[in-house]
Amino acid sequence: MELRDIQGDRIVGKRTLPIVLGKEQTEALLGVICAALAVVLVSASINGWVVPLFGYAMLMPVIYAGACLYWYSKKILGHSGLMEAATDQIFIIAGVLVLLVV
């Protein structure tokens, strides 16, 4: 959401990631974070650090977050309510999956 709100606000201030790093570097960083989280979830599931079904289920919100980032970079999701709804869906998907798996 910081990519969309580049100006900053009164609570957080004006030093957001896109301001400090730049838009392209922030998008790359978020992509790396999504990939790293996916690797951690898969390795935790394989090594038994988490219940495998839970670890693999939590991949779905991570993949969706990566998809939202891709859609934003390709201008499929722009500066609209659609972008906010799409990013909020990540939390809803994660919550529903926790309820289903646990």
N, CA, C and O atoms as a Tinker XYZ file with bonds, in Angstrom:
   408  protein
     1  N      0.821000   -1.192000    0.000000    73     2
     2  CA     0.000000    0.000000    0.000000    64     1     3
     3  C      0.867000    1.259000    0.000000    63     2     4     5
     4  O      0.419000    2.315000   -0.444000    81     3
     5  N      2.100000    1.158000    0.492000    73     3     6
     6  CA     2.978000    2.328000    0.501000    64     5     7
     7  C      3.316000    2.780000   -0.920000    63     6     8     9
     8  O      3.544000    3.966000   -1.156000    81     7
     9  N      3.349000    1.844000   -1.859000    73     7    10
    10  CA     3.642000    2.227000   -3.236000    64     9    11
    11  C      2.570000    3.165000   -3.765000    63    10    12    13
    12  O      2.854000    4.069000   -4.551000    81    11
    13  N      1.350000    2.947000   -3.332000    73    11    14
    14  CA     0.252000    3.779000   -3.798000    64    13    15
    15  C      0.245000    5.119000   -3.074000    63    14    16    17
    16  O     -0.043000    6.151000   -3.681000    81    15
    17  N      0.554000    5.113000   -1.809000    73    15    18
    18  CA     0.509000    6.333000   -1.001000    64    17    19
    19  C      1.905000    6.902000   -0.831000    63    18    20    21
    20  O      2.419000    6.971000    0.286000    81    19
    21  N      2.513000    7.304000   -1.918000    73    19    22
    22  CA     3.906000    7.742000   -1.895000    64    21    23
    23  C      4.088000    9.032000   -1.099000    63    22    24    25
    24  O      5.184000    9.266000   -0.591000    81    23
    25  N      3.082000    9.867000   -0.966000    73    23    26
    26  CA     3.258000   11.140000   -0.279000    64    25    27
    27  C      3.484000   10.958000    1.215000    63    26    28    29
    28  O      4.084000   11.828000    1.846000    81    27
    29  N      3.028000    9.869000    1.795000    73    27    30
    30  CA     3.132000    9.687000    3.236000    64    29    31
    31  C      1.910000   10.269000    3.928000    63    30    32    33
    32  O      1.006000   10.791000    3.275000    81    31
    33  N      1.887000   10.179000    5.230000    73    31    34
    34  CA     0.775000   10.751000    5.967000    64    33    35
    35  C      1.277000   11.369000    7.265000    63    34    36    37
    36  O      2.478000   11.402000    7.534000    81    35
    37  N      0.346000   11.850000    8.051000    73    35    38
    38  CA     0.734000   12.566000    9.271000    64    37    39
    39  C      1.159000   11.618000   10.381000    63    38    40    41
    40  O      1.929000   12.014000   11.256000    81    39
    41  N      0.686000   10.393000   10.371000    73    39    42
    42  CA     1.021000    9.455000   11.436000    64    41    43
    43  C      2.399000    8.845000   11.195000    63    42    44    45
    44  O      3.256000    8.886000   12.078000    81    43
    45  N      2.616000    8.286000   10.022000    73    43    46
    46  CA     3.867000    7.596000    9.714000    64    45    47
    47  C      4.961000    8.582000    9.354000    63    46    48    49
    48  O      6.129000    8.356000    9.671000    81    47
    49  N      4.606000    9.647000    8.710000    73    47    50
    50  CA     5.598000   10.620000    8.271000    64    49    51
    51  C      5.861000   10.470000    6.783000    63    50    52    53
    52  O      5.154000    9.737000    6.091000    81    51
    53  N      6.856000   11.150000    6.303000    73    51    54
    54  CA     7.114000   11.175000    4.876000    64    53    55
    55  C      8.231000   10.242000    4.440000    63    54    56    57
    56  O      8.535000   10.177000    3.249000    81    55
    57  N      8.860000    9.511000    5.372000    73    55    58
    58  CA     9.964000    8.629000    5.015000    64    57    59
    59  C      9.444000    7.192000    4.879000    63    58    60    61
    60  O      9.717000    6.346000    5.730000    81    59
    61  N      8.704000    6.929000    3.818000    73    59    62
    62  CA     8.215000    5.589000    3.551000    64    61    63
    63  C      9.226000    4.862000    2.673000    63    62    64    65
    64  O     10.156000    5.473000    2.147000    81    63
    65  N      9.038000    3.565000    2.518000    73    63    66
    66  CA     9.969000    2.780000    1.699000    64    65    67
    67  C     10.111000    3.314000    0.277000    63    66    68    69
    68  O     11.239000    3.427000   -0.205000    81    67
    69  N      9.020000    3.649000   -0.421000    73    67    70
    70  CA     9.200000    4.173000   -1.777000    64    69    71
    71  C      9.976000    5.484000   -1.831000    63    70    72    73
    72  O     10.671000    5.752000   -2.811000    81    71
    73  N      9.866000    6.298000   -0.793000    73    71    74
    74  CA    10.609000    7.554000   -0.771000    64    73    75
    75  C     12.094000    7.274000   -0.536000    63    74    76    77
    76  O     12.949000    7.855000   -1.205000    81    75
    77  N     12.399000    6.393000    0.404000    73    75    78
    78  CA    13.787000    6.112000    0.760000    64    77    79
    79  C     14.484000    5.296000   -0.329000    63    78    80    81
    80  O     15.592000    5.633000   -0.746000    81    79
    81  N     13.833000    4.215000   -0.790000    73    79    82
    82  CA    14.460000    3.306000   -1.750000    64    81    83
    83  C     14.153000    3.629000   -3.205000    63    82    84    85
    84  O     14.965000    3.348000   -4.087000    81    83
    85  N     13.009000    4.206000   -3.459000    73    83    86
    86  CA    12.539000    4.387000   -4.827000    64    85    87
    87  C     11.506000    3.322000   -5.141000    63    86    88    89
    88  O     11.497000    2.254000   -4.530000    81    87
    89  N     10.639000    3.613000   -6.091000    73    87    90
    90  CA     9.519000    2.720000   -6.397000    64    89    91
    91  C      9.991000    1.361000   -6.919000    63    90    92    93
    92  O      9.496000    0.328000   -6.469000    81    91
    93  N     10.923000    1.346000   -7.847000    73    91    94
    94  CA    11.367000    0.091000   -8.447000    64    93    95
    95  C     12.072000   -0.795000   -7.429000    63    94    96    97
    96  O     11.845000   -2.004000   -7.390000    81    95
    97  N     12.933000   -0.191000   -6.600000    73    95    98
    98  CA    13.647000   -0.967000   -5.599000    64    97    99
    99  C     12.692000   -1.494000   -4.523000    63    98   100   101
   100  O     12.894000   -2.585000   -3.990000    81    99
   101  N     11.659000   -0.721000   -4.210000    73    99   102
   102  CA    10.674000   -1.180000   -3.235000    64   101   103
   103  C      9.900000   -2.359000   -3.785000    63   102   104   105
   104  O      9.658000   -3.329000   -3.066000    81   103
   105  N      9.502000   -2.292000   -5.060000    73   103   106
   106  CA     8.809000   -3.421000   -5.678000    64   105   107
   107  C      9.700000   -4.657000   -5.688000    63   106   108   109
   108  O      9.231000   -5.762000   -5.416000    81   107
   109  N     10.980000   -4.480000   -5.999000    73   107   110
   110  CA    11.908000   -5.609000   -5.992000    64   109   111
   111  C     12.069000   -6.179000   -4.590000    63   110   112   113
   112  O     12.087000   -7.398000   -4.414000    81   111
   113  N     12.185000   -5.310000   -3.591000    73   111   114
   114  CA    12.320000   -5.757000   -2.208000    64   113   115
   115  C     11.097000   -6.547000   -1.762000    63   114   116   117
   116  O     11.231000   -7.586000   -1.115000    81   115
   117  N      9.911000   -6.064000   -2.099000    73   115   118
   118  CA     8.688000   -6.777000   -1.734000    64   117   119
   119  C      8.610000   -8.132000   -2.431000    63   118   120   121
   120  O      8.140000   -9.105000   -1.841000    81   119
   121  N      9.064000   -8.203000   -3.675000    73   119   122
   122  CA     9.106000   -9.482000   -4.375000    64   121   123
   123  C     10.067000  -10.458000   -3.710000    63   122   124   125
   124  O      9.760000  -11.643000   -3.579000    81   123
   125  N     11.225000   -9.965000   -3.290000    73   123   126
   126  CA    12.200000  -10.813000   -2.595000    64   125   127
   127  C     11.632000  -11.286000   -1.258000    63   126   128   129
   128  O     11.832000  -12.437000   -0.871000    81   127
   129  N     10.932000  -10.410000   -0.557000    73   127   130
   130  CA    10.331000  -10.790000    0.720000    64   129   131
   131  C      9.281000  -11.876000    0.517000    63   130   132   133
   132  O      9.223000  -12.827000    1.296000    81   131
   133  N      8.446000  -11.752000   -0.519000    73   131   134
   134  CA     7.444000  -12.786000   -0.812000    64   133   135
   135  C      8.113000  -14.113000   -1.135000    63   134   136   137
   136  O      7.684000  -15.160000   -0.649000    81   135
   137  N      9.161000  -14.078000   -1.950000    73   135   138
   138  CA     9.872000  -15.307000   -2.312000    64   137   139
   139  C     10.539000  -15.929000   -1.088000    63   138   140   141
   140  O     10.486000  -17.145000   -0.906000    81   139
   141  N     11.164000  -15.107000   -0.251000    73   139   142
   142  CA    11.825000  -15.623000    0.948000    64   141   143
   143  C     10.812000  -16.228000    1.915000    63   142   144   145
   144  O     11.075000  -17.270000    2.516000    81   143
   145  N      9.668000  -15.591000    2.067000    73   143   146
   146  CA     8.636000  -16.129000    2.940000    64   145   147
   147  C      8.113000  -17.464000    2.417000    63   146   148   149
   148  O      7.847000  -18.380000    3.195000    81   147
   149  N      7.968000  -17.570000    1.099000    73   147   150
   150  CA     7.529000  -18.835000    0.516000    64   149   151
   151  C      8.565000  -19.935000    0.779000    63   150   152   153
   152  O      8.198000  -21.063000    1.111000    81   151
   153  N      9.838000  -19.616000    0.635000    73   151   154
   154  CA    10.895000  -20.606000    0.898000    64   153   155
   155  C     10.888000  -21.022000    2.365000    63   154   156   157
   156  O     11.036000  -22.204000    2.673000    81   155
   157  N     10.719000  -20.073000    3.262000    73   155   158
   158  CA    10.680000  -20.379000    4.695000    64   157   159
   159  C      9.484000  -21.274000    5.022000    63   158   160   161
   160  O      9.615000  -22.224000    5.794000    81   159
   161  N      8.333000  -20.980000    4.446000    73   159   162
   162  CA     7.147000  -21.801000    4.711000    64   161   163
   163  C      7.320000  -23.223000    4.195000    63   162   164   165
   164  O      6.959000  -24.180000    4.880000    81   163
   165  N      7.866000  -23.366000    3.000000    73   163   166
   166  CA     8.070000  -24.705000    2.446000    64   165   167
   167  C      9.104000  -25.470000    3.261000    63   166   168   169
   168  O      8.890000  -26.638000    3.589000    81   167
   169  N     10.219000  -24.829000    3.592000    73   167   170
   170  CA    11.251000  -25.538000    4.361000    64   169   171
   171  C     10.765000  -25.854000    5.774000    63   170   172   173
   172  O     11.108000  -26.905000    6.315000    81   171
   173  N      9.977000  -24.972000    6.381000    73   171   174
   174  CA     9.429000  -25.259000    7.704000    64   173   175
   175  C      8.463000  -26.434000    7.647000    63   174   176   177
   176  O      8.415000  -27.242000    8.574000    81   175
   177  N      7.701000  -26.533000    6.579000    73   175   178
   178  CA     6.777000  -27.655000    6.422000    64   177   179
   179  C      7.528000  -28.957000    6.193000    63   178   180   181
   180  O      7.177000  -29.990000    6.763000    81   179
   181  N      8.551000  -28.910000    5.368000    73   179   182
   182  CA     9.336000  -30.113000    5.072000    64   181   183
   183  C     10.080000  -30.603000    6.312000    63   182   184   185
   184  O     10.132000  -31.806000    6.569000    81   183
   185  N     10.654000  -29.682000    7.078000    73   183   186
   186  CA    11.450000  -30.054000    8.252000    64   185   187
   187  C     10.618000  -30.311000    9.500000    63   186   188   189
   188  O     11.170000  -30.674000   10.538000    81   187
   189  N      9.318000  -30.133000    9.423000    73   187   190
   190  CA     8.451000  -30.412000   10.553000    64   189   191
   191  C      8.413000  -29.319000   11.605000    63   190   192   193
   192  O      7.966000  -29.571000   12.724000    81   191
   193  N      8.861000  -28.128000   11.288000    73   191   194
   194  CA     8.816000  -27.017000   12.237000    64   193   195
   195  C      7.395000  -26.512000   12.423000    63   194   196   197
   196  O      7.055000  -25.971000   13.476000    81   195
   197  N      6.579000  -26.685000   11.417000    73   195   198
   198  CA     5.151000  -26.366000   11.500000    64   197   199
   199  C      4.386000  -27.560000   10.962000    63   198   200   201
   200  O      4.955000  -28.421000   10.291000    81   199
   201  N      3.104000  -27.608000   11.255000    73   199   202
   202  CA     2.259000  -28.656000   10.687000    64   201   203
   203  C      2.273000  -28.480000    9.175000    63   202   204   205
   204  O      1.946000  -27.401000    8.681000    81   203
   205  N      2.647000  -29.525000    8.426000    73   203   206
   206  CA     2.801000  -29.358000    6.971000    64   205   207
   207  C      1.569000  -28.780000    6.276000    63   206   208   209
   208  O      1.704000  -27.926000    5.400000    81   207
   209  N      0.389000  -29.226000    6.644000    73   207   210
   210  CA    -0.819000  -28.712000    5.998000    64   209   211
   211  C     -0.954000  -27.204000    6.229000    63   210   212   213
   212  O     -1.337000  -26.462000    5.325000    81   211
   213  N     -0.636000  -26.762000    7.448000    73   211   214
   214  CA    -0.719000  -25.343000    7.775000    64   213   215
   215  C      0.326000  -24.541000    6.992000    63   214   216   217
   216  O      0.015000  -23.484000    6.444000    81   215
   217  N      1.557000  -25.041000    6.940000    73   215   218
   218  CA     2.621000  -24.338000    6.219000    64   217   219
   219  C      2.312000  -24.192000    4.740000    63   218   220   221
   220  O      2.511000  -23.129000    4.153000    81   219
   221  N      1.825000  -25.273000    4.143000    73   219   222
   222  CA     1.501000  -25.205000    2.716000    64   221   223
   223  C      0.271000  -24.335000    2.470000    63   222   224   225
   224  O      0.190000  -23.654000    1.448000    81   223
   225  N     -0.684000  -24.351000    3.396000    73   223   226
   226  CA    -1.873000  -23.510000    3.236000    64   225   227
   227  C     -1.497000  -22.033000    3.311000    63   226   228   229
   228  O     -2.071000  -21.209000    2.600000    81   227
   229  N     -0.543000  -21.700000    4.162000    73   227   230
   230  CA    -0.136000  -20.293000    4.292000    64   229   231
   231  C      0.651000  -19.793000    3.080000    63   230   232   233
   232  O      0.935000  -18.601000    2.970000    81   231
   233  N      0.997000  -20.698000    2.182000    73   231   234
   234  CA     1.607000  -20.269000    0.921000    64   233   235
   235  C      0.611000  -19.500000    0.051000    63   234   236   237
   236  O      0.993000  -18.628000   -0.730000    81   235
   237  N     -0.662000  -19.836000    0.198000    73   235   238
   238  CA    -1.677000  -19.204000   -0.648000    64   237   239
   239  C     -1.712000  -17.674000   -0.480000    63   238   240   241
   240  O     -1.705000  -16.969000   -1.489000    81   239
   241  N     -1.749000  -17.126000    0.756000    73   239   242
   242  CA    -1.716000  -15.665000    0.877000    64   241   243
   243  C     -0.413000  -15.051000    0.376000    63   242   244   245
   244  O     -0.413000  -13.938000   -0.150000    81   243
   245  N      0.696000  -15.772000    0.537000    73   243   246
   246  CA     1.982000  -15.257000    0.057000    64   245   247
   247  C      1.979000  -15.185000   -1.466000    63   246   248   249
   248  O      2.430000  -14.198000   -2.047000    81   247
   249  N      1.478000  -16.217000   -2.100000    73   247   250
   250  CA     1.385000  -16.234000   -3.562000    64   249   251
   251  C      0.441000  -15.133000   -4.038000    63   250   252   253
   252  O      0.711000  -14.461000   -5.033000    81   251
   253  N     -0.665000  -14.955000   -3.322000    73   251   254
   254  CA    -1.609000  -13.899000   -3.683000    64   253   255
   255  C     -0.977000  -12.522000   -3.518000    63   254   256   257
   256  O     -1.211000  -11.634000   -4.337000    81   255
   257  N     -0.177000  -12.334000   -2.468000    73   255   258
   258  CA     0.518000  -11.055000   -2.269000    64   257   259
   259  C      1.486000  -10.803000   -3.418000    63   258   260   261
   260  O      1.585000   -9.681000   -3.914000    81   259
   261  N      2.199000  -11.840000   -3.840000    73   259   262
   262  CA     3.091000  -11.704000   -4.990000    64   261   263
   263  C      2.324000  -11.380000   -6.261000    63   262   264   265
   264  O      2.784000  -10.597000   -7.092000    81   263
   265  N      1.157000  -11.983000   -6.407000    73   263   266
   266  CA     0.320000  -11.703000   -7.578000    64   265   267
   267  C     -0.165000  -10.250000   -7.551000    63   266   268   269
   268  O     -0.182000   -9.583000   -8.586000    81   267
   269  N     -0.558000   -9.759000   -6.374000    73   267   270
   270  CA    -0.991000   -8.361000   -6.263000    64   269   271
   271  C      0.150000   -7.414000   -6.613000    63   270   272   273
   272  O     -0.059000   -6.400000   -7.278000    81   271
   273  N      1.345000   -7.746000   -6.168000    73   271   274
   274  CA     2.510000   -6.933000   -6.497000    64   273   275
   275  C      2.755000   -6.941000   -8.007000    63   274   276   277
   276  O      3.053000   -5.902000   -8.597000    81   275
   277  N      2.629000   -8.106000   -8.622000    73   275   278
   278  CA     2.803000   -8.215000  -10.079000    64   277   279
   279  C      1.725000   -7.417000  -10.813000    63   278   280   281
   280  O      2.020000   -6.694000  -11.765000    81   279
   281  N      0.479000   -7.551000  -10.366000    73   279   282
   282  CA    -0.625000   -6.832000  -11.009000    64   281   283
   283  C     -0.439000   -5.333000  -10.876000    63   282   284   285
   284  O     -0.757000   -4.577000  -11.794000    81   283
   285  N      0.079000   -4.899000   -9.728000    73   283   286
   286  CA     0.325000   -3.471000   -9.540000    64   285   287
   287  C      1.438000   -2.993000  -10.471000    63   286   288   289
   288  O      1.326000   -1.931000  -11.083000    81   287
   289  N      2.504000   -3.773000  -10.578000    73   287   290
   290  CA     3.628000   -3.348000  -11.424000    64   289   291
   291  C      3.244000   -3.331000  -12.903000    63   290   292   293
   292  O      3.808000   -2.559000  -13.678000    81   291
   293  N      2.295000   -4.172000  -13.298000    73   291   294
   294  CA     1.825000   -4.197000  -14.690000    64   293   295
   295  C      0.635000   -3.274000  -14.919000    63   294   296   297
   296  O      0.033000   -3.285000  -15.992000    81   295
   297  N      0.297000   -2.475000  -13.910000    73   295   298
   298  CA    -0.782000   -1.475000  -13.978000    64   297   299
   299  C     -2.167000   -2.102000  -14.162000    63   298   300   301
   300  O     -3.088000   -1.450000  -14.653000    81   299
   301  N     -2.308000   -3.368000  -13.765000    73   299   302
   302  CA    -3.630000   -3.999000  -13.785000    64   301   303
   303  C     -4.448000   -3.494000  -12.596000    63   302   304   305
   304  O     -5.642000   -3.221000  -12.717000    81   303
   305  N     -3.780000   -3.375000  -11.448000    73   303   306
   306  CA    -4.381000   -2.742000  -10.269000    64   305   307
   307  C     -3.770000   -1.361000  -10.153000    63   306   308   309
   308  O     -2.562000   -1.226000   -9.958000    81   307
   309  N     -4.582000   -0.356000  -10.269000    73   307   310
   310  CA    -4.066000    1.003000  -10.214000    64   309   311
   311  C     -4.337000    1.648000   -8.878000    63   310   312   313
   312  O     -4.449000    0.966000   -7.859000    81   311
   313  N     -4.439000    2.945000   -8.883000    73   311   314
   314  CA    -4.705000    3.725000   -7.675000    64   313   315
   315  C     -6.203000    3.819000   -7.461000    63   314   316   317
   316  O     -6.792000    4.889000   -7.611000    81   315
   317  N     -6.811000    2.713000   -7.115000    73   315   318
   318  CA    -8.260000    2.718000   -6.963000    64   317   319
   319  C     -8.646000    1.895000   -5.746000    63   318   320   321
   320  O     -7.793000    1.352000   -5.044000    81   319
   321  N     -9.931000    1.817000   -5.515000    73   319   322
   322  CA   -10.446000    0.976000   -4.446000    64   321   323
   323  C    -10.186000   -0.489000   -4.715000    63   322   324   325
   324  O    -10.139000   -1.299000   -3.789000    81   323
   325  N    -10.017000   -0.834000   -5.989000    73   323   326
   326  CA    -9.715000   -2.211000   -6.355000    64   325   327
   327  C     -8.381000   -2.656000   -5.769000    63   326   328   329
   328  O     -8.246000   -3.798000   -5.329000    81   327
   329  N     -7.407000   -1.772000   -5.759000    73   327   330
   330  CA    -6.102000   -2.088000   -5.178000    64   329   331
   331  C     -6.229000   -2.326000   -3.677000    63   330   332   333
   332  O     -5.655000   -3.278000   -3.148000    81   331
   333  N     -6.967000   -1.479000   -2.999000    73   331   334
   334  CA    -7.148000   -1.660000   -1.561000    64   333   335
   335  C     -7.906000   -2.932000   -1.255000    63   334   336   337
   336  O     -7.563000   -3.644000   -0.312000    81   335
   337  N     -8.928000   -3.229000   -2.036000    73   335   338
   338  CA    -9.686000   -4.457000   -1.825000    64   337   339
   339  C     -8.816000   -5.685000   -2.080000    63   338   340   341
   340  O     -8.888000   -6.666000   -1.340000    81   339
   341  N     -8.006000   -5.630000   -3.113000    73   339   342
   342  CA    -7.143000   -6.773000   -3.432000    64   341   343
   343  C     -6.118000   -7.014000   -2.335000    63   342   344   345
   344  O     -5.868000   -8.162000   -1.966000    81   343
   345  N     -5.523000   -5.956000   -1.811000    73   343   346
   346  CA    -4.525000   -6.149000   -0.761000    64   345   347
   347  C     -5.172000   -6.551000    0.562000    63   346   348   349
   348  O     -4.565000   -7.285000    1.341000    81   347
   349  N     -6.371000   -6.092000    0.827000    73   347   350
   350  CA    -7.066000   -6.514000    2.043000    64   349   351
   351  C     -7.463000   -7.979000    1.977000    63   350   352   353
   352  O     -7.580000   -8.635000    3.013000    81   351
   353  N     -7.670000   -8.496000    0.787000    73   351   354
   354  CA    -8.030000   -9.902000    0.625000    64   353   355
   355  C     -6.943000  -10.840000    1.155000    63   354   356   357
   356  O     -7.243000  -11.967000    1.550000    81   355
   357  N     -5.697000  -10.394000    1.166000    73   355   358
   358  CA    -4.606000  -11.228000    1.681000    64   357   359
   359  C     -4.897000  -11.628000    3.116000    63   358   360   361
   360  O     -4.720000  -12.790000    3.480000    81   359
   361  N     -5.340000  -10.685000    3.938000    73   359   362
   362  CA    -5.626000  -10.968000    5.339000    64   361   363
   363  C     -6.854000  -11.850000    5.491000    63   362   364   365
   364  O     -6.902000  -12.714000    6.367000    81   363
   365  N     -7.842000  -11.633000    4.639000    73   363   366
   366  CA    -9.058000  -12.448000    4.687000    64   365   367
   367  C     -8.735000  -13.885000    4.290000    63   366   368   369
   368  O     -9.199000  -14.827000    4.933000    81   367
   369  N     -7.945000  -14.057000    3.240000    73   367   370
   370  CA    -7.546000  -15.401000    2.807000    64   369   371
   371  C     -6.778000  -16.105000    3.918000    63   370   372   373
   372  O     -7.044000  -17.270000    4.213000    81   371
   373  N     -5.833000  -15.414000    4.534000    73   371   374
   374  CA    -5.042000  -16.014000    5.612000    64   373   375
   375  C     -5.944000  -16.406000    6.787000    63   374   376   377
   376  O     -5.795000  -17.494000    7.342000    81   375
   377  N     -6.862000  -15.539000    7.162000    73   375   378
   378  CA    -7.759000  -15.848000    8.276000    64   377   379
   379  C     -8.666000  -17.025000    7.991000    63   378   380   381
   380  O     -8.859000  -17.881000    8.854000    81   379
   381  N     -9.228000  -17.083000    6.792000    73   379   382
   382  CA   -10.105000  -18.207000    6.428000    64   381   383
   383  C     -9.308000  -19.503000    6.399000    63   382   384   385
   384  O     -9.790000  -20.535000    6.865000    81   383
   385  N     -8.107000  -19.463000    5.865000    73   383   386
   386  CA    -7.277000  -20.675000    5.825000    64   385   387
   387  C     -6.922000  -21.164000    7.223000    63   386   388   389
   388  O     -6.911000  -22.370000    7.471000    81   387
   389  N     -6.636000  -20.253000    8.128000    73   387   390
   390  CA    -6.350000  -20.662000    9.513000    64   389   391
   391  C     -7.565000  -21.348000   10.114000    63   390   392   393
   392  O     -7.431000  -22.377000   10.776000    81   391
   393  N     -8.750000  -20.788000    9.892000    73   391   394
   394  CA    -9.962000  -21.406000   10.418000    64   393   395
   395  C    -10.217000  -22.785000    9.816000    63   394   396   397
   396  O    -10.686000  -23.687000   10.509000    81   395
   397  N     -9.914000  -22.951000    8.541000    73   395   398
   398  CA   -10.143000  -24.229000    7.874000    64   397   399
   399  C     -9.116000  -25.285000    8.268000    63   398   400   401
   400  O     -9.451000  -26.462000    8.400000    81   399
   401  N     -7.878000  -24.869000    8.454000    73   399   402
   402  CA    -6.802000  -25.831000    8.709000    64   401   403
   403  C     -6.743000  -26.234000   10.178000    63   402   404   405
   404  O     -6.481000  -27.392000   10.502000    81   403
   405  N     -6.985000  -25.279000   11.053000    73   403   406
   406  CA    -6.843000  -25.575000   12.496000    64   405   407
   407  C     -8.012000  -26.284000   13.032000    63   406   408
   408  O     -8.049000  -26.604000   14.220000    81   407
